[in-house]
Amino acid sequence: MYCRNCGRKVDDDRELCEECEAKLKTEPVGETEKVEVVEEVNNSNTSGVNNENVNQTNTNTNNTVNNNVNAKSKVAAGLFGIFLGAFGVHNFYLGFTGKAVAQLLITVLSCGFLSPVSSIWGLIEGILILAGDQKVDANGVPLKD
């Protein structure tokens, strides 16, 4: 799970982000997920302003833009698959090292004789990535457009 406030990875069982110390509480609502972030605002001025709780409600739908700094590009992964799929570059990029090593070894150990096999494999995976069939990388982070 990722913090909706700062984008850092947070363990599923934690209720507080280690980075920004925001309290996370999620409530599923149909196809959207309502996320309520409650954090304390520390005002250290002496004008008599008390600390207040600030409630922020973000609604995450399927049409939102992924602003996570750790998100990989869907277009880059797809193009890597189409043009460099024989070497498994797209799978290395997305973090699927097992498939990537398999594609690389098929190409290299066969001295190129089986490279059409891994090239077609990479081409198909590249097209599927661009078509939106694969939506997350190996860490579960959604791909950005």
C-alpha positions in Angstrom: 0.0 0.0 0.0 1.2 3.5 -0.7 0.6 6.7 1.2 -1.8 9.0 -0.6 -0.2 12.0 0.9 3.5 11.5 0.1 3.5 8.4 -2.2 5.9 6.3 0.0 5.3 2.6 0.4 3.6 1.7 3.7 3.0 -1.7 5.1 -0.6 -2.9 4.9 -1.0 -3.3 8.6 0.2 0.2 9.5 -2.1 3.1 10.0 0.5 5.8 10.0 3.0 6.7 7.2 6.6 6.6 8.4 7.6 9.5 6.1 4.9 12.1 6.5 3.2 10.7 9.7 -0.2 10.9 8.0 -2.9 8.6 9.4 -4.4 6.5 6.7 -7.9 5.1 6.7 -9.5 3.6 3.6 -13.2 2.9 3.0 -14.2 1.1 -0.2 -17.1 2.8 -2.0 -18.2 1.0 -5.1 -15.7 1.3 -7.9 -13.9 4.2 -6.2 -11.9 4.1 -3.1 -12.4 6.9 -0.6 -9.2 7.7 1.3 -9.3 10.0 4.3 -6.1 11.5 5.4 -6.1 13.2 8.8 -3.0 14.9 10.0 -2.1 17.5 12.7 -0.9 20.9 11.6 1.7 22.2 14.0 1.6 26.0 14.1 4.5 27.4 16.2 3.5 31.0 15.9 2.6 33.0 19.0 -0.5 34.7 17.7 -2.7 32.3 19.7 -3.6 30.0 16.8 -4.2 26.5 18.2 -3.2 23.3 16.5 -6.1 22.0 14.4 -6.9 18.7 12.6 -7.1 19.1 8.9 -9.3 16.6 7.0 -8.5 15.9 3.4 -10.6 13.6 1.3 -9.2 12.3 -1.9 -11.2 10.2 -4.3 -9.2 7.7 -6.5 -11.0 6.7 -9.6 -9.8 4.7 -12.6 -9.4 8.0 -14.6 -6.9 9.7 -12.3 -3.3 10.4 -13.2 -0.6 8.3 -11.3 1.6 10.8 -9.6 3.7 8.2 -7.7 7.4 9.0 -8.2 8.2 5.2 -8.2 5.8 4.5 -11.1 7.2 3.2 -14.3 6.1 4.4 -17.7 3.7 2.1 -19.7 4.9 3.5 -23.0 8.6 2.9 -22.2 7.9 -0.6 -21.1 5.8 -1.3 -24.2 8.5 0.0 -26.5 11.2 -1.9 -24.7 9.2 -5.0 -25.3 8.6 -4.4 -28.9 12.1 -3.4 -29.9 14.3 -5.1 -27.3 12.0 -8.0 -26.2 14.5 -10.7 -27.3 16.8 -9.5 -24.4 14.0 -9.1 -21.9 14.7 -5.4 -21.3 11.0 -4.6 -20.7 10.8 -7.2 -17.9 14.0 -6.0 -16.3 12.5 -2.5 -16.4 9.3 -3.6 -14.7 11.1 -5.7 -12.2 10.2 -9.2 -13.5 13.7 -10.5 -13.4 12.8 -14.2 -13.7 11.1 -13.7 -17.1 13.8 -11.3 -18.2 16.7 -13.7 -17.5 14.8 -16.5 -19.3 14.4 -14.3 -22.4 18.0 -13.2 -22.2 19.4 -16.7 -21.8 17.2 -18.1 -24.7 18.7 -15.5 -27.0 22.3 -15.6 -25.8 22.9 -19.3 -25.1 21.4 -20.3 -28.4 23.8 -18.0 -30.2 20.9 -16.2 -31.7 19.2 -19.2 -33.2 16.2 -19.1 -30.8 16.1 -15.3 -30.7 13.0 -15.2 -32.9 11.2 -17.1 -30.1 12.0 -14.6 -27.4 11.6 -11.7 -29.9 8.0 -12.8 -30.6 7.5 -13.3 -26.9 8.7 -9.7 -26.2 6.7 -8.3 -29.1 3.5 -9.8 -27.7 4.2 -8.6 -24.2 5.1 -5.1 -25.4 1.7 -4.9 -27.3 -0.1 -6.2 -24.2 1.5 -3.6 -22.0 0.6 -0.8 -24.4 -2.9 -2.1 -24.8 -3.3 -1.9 -21.0 -3.5 -5.6 -20.2 -0.6 -5.2 -17.6 -1.4 -2.4 -15.2 1.2 -2.8 -12.5 5.0 -3.6 -12.2 6.6 -6.3 -10.1 6.2 -4.3 -6.9 2.4 -3.7 -7.5 2.9 0.0 -8.3 0.5 1.1 -11.1 2.1 2.0 -14.4 1.7 5.6 -15.5 0.6 6.6 -19.0 
